[in-house]
Amino acid sequence: MISFKQLPLEAKAAVAAGVVFFSMILSRSYLAEKLDLRMRHWVLRLQMALFANTLMLMGSLHVWKSTVTMFTRSSAANSFCFMLWKIAVFMFLALAHSSFFTLLFLVAEEPYFFSLAAYTCLGAYIILIFFLFTLGSVEQAYKFLVGRGAKAGTGNKNRTAMKPVLAVMLTLVLTVVGLLNASQPPTVHSVEIPVHKLPSTMNNLKVVLLSDIHLGPTVGKTKLAMIVRMVKALKPDITVIVGDLTDAEAEIIRPAVEPLGELDSPLGTYFVTGNHEYYTSDVSNWFELLKSFHIQPLHNENVKIVSPKSTNDWFCLAGVDDIEADVLRYSGHGMDLKKALRGCSSEHAIVLLAHQPIAAKWALQERPDINLILSGHTHGGQMFPLNAGAYLLNPFFVGLYKVGQNTFVYVSPGTMYFGIPMRLGSRAEITEVILRSP
């Protein structure tokens, strides 16, 4: 039987990842009794960071073998430039691995340069792994089709050496493109949506939709202030924030949130939680902070939005907690559609705020009379090659969807980004939703 010491490094990393994951499962019930909510979730987030790093270690070993070890027998292996290259690759991998810990230790009013560098390296790491795997698969397919009868020659060695070189070049290009794309202000996208039973006096009501701002290690006060200025320029009747506003505790990042106090939509500004709010384990403090800025959290509840032209005309605006609260066993929280829609009848139009598209799907299965659901969460995949995964995992990916005769779902691609300051194949967006009376 093979001992642990005899296993290759990749296998050892996989075993380590399994041990960390198993410890998370075991400690979940144990910690629930021994620690308070905030400390328990902090420990679980630390465990998640360790789990991610042990998983990444397998990829990092492959990157090192492909970009360094492969060239140690070449004529340039003893050169000063190759030594610099080894240092660069090592620093790149170290920064990528450290990104998960910046979320725990390096969050302030404005992003630290280290956090931006670490998350940029994480984004580049994901792209590089994808291209190394893809090019490696293409190489193996080529060998299978051509046959392995011929002996390996110089040409084959050159092709093998070109694989990591091409992967690195593609990664560098896409990283720069992704950084430049994400650094641009979010685009303002206007969409007109017919809302069944919306009173005629509320025709052309303007709702500005924000989602997934992710105040934290790479998004700070400056970017939020820019978003608020853009929203104010649109002069919305209502502003809604559909989750993932933050990745940090309210006390730590409070100065960065101050621009939200400038939002002054005449019919109100409303907020529902996303999964990341529950990762902070500080939802109650966030609710109080948002209320101090005159932003009303919809905690499985609803409000009547009354027409400025007639007090007899109104529609029901409801919001549900994110479904992740149930998974995390967050006391007093969790998606409760019945409670959220209490008093909302099909005689009036119903607009629901639900962070995740899967929650939108569940809501429509229970209450098909909902007329419009506004969601976020997917980021439009945020960056290649993650787009495909986000598309497959969500029933609604991005943009406007019609469900049945009188229901629409709109999924925002996000107003900023999570962690990695890059966007490839997606664009940050502030959505101007014009409600039309049929």
Secondary structure by P-SEA (a helix, b strand, c coil): ccccccccaaaaaaaaaaaaaaaaaaaaaaaaacccaaaaaaaaaaaaaaaaaaaaaaaaaaaaaacccccccccccccaaaaaaaaaaaaaaaaaaaccccccccccccccaaaaaaaaaaaaaaaaaaaaaaaaaaaaaaaaaacccccccaaaaaaaaaaaaaaaaaaaaaaaaaaaaaaccbbbbbbbbbbcccccccccbbbbbbccccccccccaaaaaaaaaaaaaacccbbbbccccccccccccccccccccccccccbbbbbbcaaaaaaccaaaaaaaaaaacbbbbccccccccccccccbbbbbbbbcccccccccccccccccccccccccccbbbbbbbccaaaaaaaaaacccccbbbbccccccccccaaaaaaaacccccccccccccbbbbbbcccccccccccccbbbbbcbbbbbcc
